[in-house]
Amino acid sequence: MQPVKIDENYYAKYQLNDDALHPCEDEDYYEWWCFDGKYENGYSSVLTMHWRNGFIKPHIPTLQMYIYGPDGKRYQGLAAVDPKTTWASTERCDVKLGDSYCRVEDDGRYRVKMQAKKVAVDLTYKNILPPYKRGTGFFPPPEETGGVYHGWVIGIPRGDIEGTLTIDGQVTPVKGEGYHDHNWGNRNMGDGLRGWSWGRMFDGKYTIMYSWILPLIEGTSNRPEIYMARDDQPIVATANMEFKVTNAEYDPETKKDIPMGILLSGKQGDIKFKIEMNKKEIKQSGLMQKVEGLPQYYFWRFMDDFTGDIEGKDFHDKVAGSTIREYMLLNIE
């Protein structure tokens, strides 16, 4: 296949310090590093190191770990961290919260070691694809939100993982695939956007990520974007995409329709795509926690089945698999 020119508005040059600490003096500043994984033995995990946790107030350092077993059970390890035991680099991903850490090594591999309550992980991520940074790395554009910004970079669009999960003292070796991104902002998230839908899909040949940002003022323009790689080559990074909810269920608590099925379709250059996701299972749902001084945040984590068609000048492929999808409502007033 001939090399594909990516839209430079949505595929910027990534630098090592994009995944480093972005300190800010605003009291509502938040920042986190997230790593997820899906393993050959049926386990999956979502791990977050919050330098300043934007979902609680005050925004203190915390560890947040969720491990999902092949039997459907969920194990969680949540812990606050003494700020005096924290350290982070402004030059590269190198973050320490107490005895837990995540860092990128000189060879590009990421080491993630975390422990909270009776849950622990010790994992090594090896990138299959180059890191990804969308445009300036900010959404929505700060000029549209009065200077409120949210930064997002993907240090590992897709990577091989090897290591161990520990639950109640039981150590389980794991191998699989995963993803890592990094988020930060200068104000409470609900001050700049109303929420988002996010997902990533892996099959044998394709890596696909999408995001749909819900604007602060309901009914104004939304921002669906997609990134796609075929084998080890990025081929699509664009906002030229239609995001359509194909199935929704009314949630009486939020009084909102929650997407259960999604269709992504669009075109960039010679590449056409159509990808459909449908809820297989709800892993998590509902109010995250009641926090004085913050809007109430509602969160859904789905396990979806996906299928799709991707067509280029010299190929026509079908994709299929299962994946994690998230839906977040930050401000429902």
KASUL-V689070 format. One record per pair of residues at least 24 apart in sequence whose C-alpha atoms are under 6 Angstrom apart, sorted by sequence separation. I is the first residue (numbers start at 1). GAP is how many residues later the second one is. D is the distance in Angstrom with one decimal. If there is no record, write none. Layout:
i = {I/I}
gap = {GAP/GAP}
d = {D/D}
This chain:
i = {30/44/131/156/206/241/280/301/43/131/155/205/206/241/279/301/43/154/155/205/278/300/43/154/278/300/42/153/277/299/127/129/153/277/299/128/152/276/298/128/152/276/298/127/151/275/297/126/151/275/297/125/126/150/151/274/125/150/274/125/149/273/295/79/124/273/78/124/272/77/123/272/77/123/271/122/271/77/122/270/121/270/121/148/120/119/145/119/118/118/21/21/20/20/20/19/20/17/19/17/16/129/14/12/11/12/201/11/12/10/11/10/9/199/198/198/197/197/196/196/195/195/195/39/40/194/39/194/38/38/37/190/37/190/36/36/35/35/34/34/33/32/32/31/31/30/30/29/29/29/28/28/10/10/4}
gap = {24/24/24/24/24/24/24/24/25/25/25/25/25/25/25/25/26/26/26/26/26/26/27/27/27/27/28/28/28/28/29/29/29/29/29/30/30/30/30/31/31/31/31/32/32/32/32/33/33/33/33/34/34/34/34/34/35/35/35/36/36/36/36/37/37/37/38/38/38/39/39/39/40/40/40/41/41/42/42/42/43/43/44/44/46/47/47/48/49/50/68/69/70/71/72/73/73/74/74/75/76/103/119/121/122/122/122/123/123/124/124/125/126/126/127/128/129/130/131/132/133/134/135/136/136/136/137/137/138/139/140/140/141/141/142/143/144/145/146/147/149/150/151/152/153/154/155/156/157/158/159/160/227/228/231}
d = {5.0/5.2/4.6/4.8/4.8/5.7/4.8/5.8/5.6/5.5/5.7/5.7/6.0/4.4/4.5/4.6/4.7/6.0/5.6/5.0/5.3/5.7/5.3/4.2/5.5/5.1/4.7/5.7/5.7/5.9/5.8/5.9/5.5/4.4/4.6/5.7/5.7/5.5/5.9/5.0/4.7/5.5/5.1/4.2/5.4/5.8/5.8/5.1/5.1/4.1/4.8/5.9/5.1/5.7/5.9/5.5/5.6/4.4/5.4/4.6/5.5/5.7/5.9/5.7/5.6/4.4/5.7/5.5/5.8/4.6/5.7/5.2/5.3/4.3/5.7/5.6/4.6/5.3/5.3/5.4/5.8/5.8/4.6/5.6/4.9/5.6/5.9/4.9/5.9/5.0/5.9/4.7/4.9/5.6/4.3/5.8/4.5/4.6/5.2/4.6/5.3/5.6/5.6/5.4/5.9/5.6/5.6/4.9/4.9/4.5/5.5/4.5/4.9/4.4/5.9/5.2/5.7/4.5/5.9/5.3/5.1/4.4/5.0/5.5/5.5/5.1/4.1/5.1/5.7/5.6/5.7/5.1/4.1/5.6/5.4/5.4/5.8/4.4/5.6/5.5/4.5/5.9/5.4/5.7/4.0/5.5/5.5/5.6/4.3/5.1/4.7/5.5/5.5/5.6/5.5}
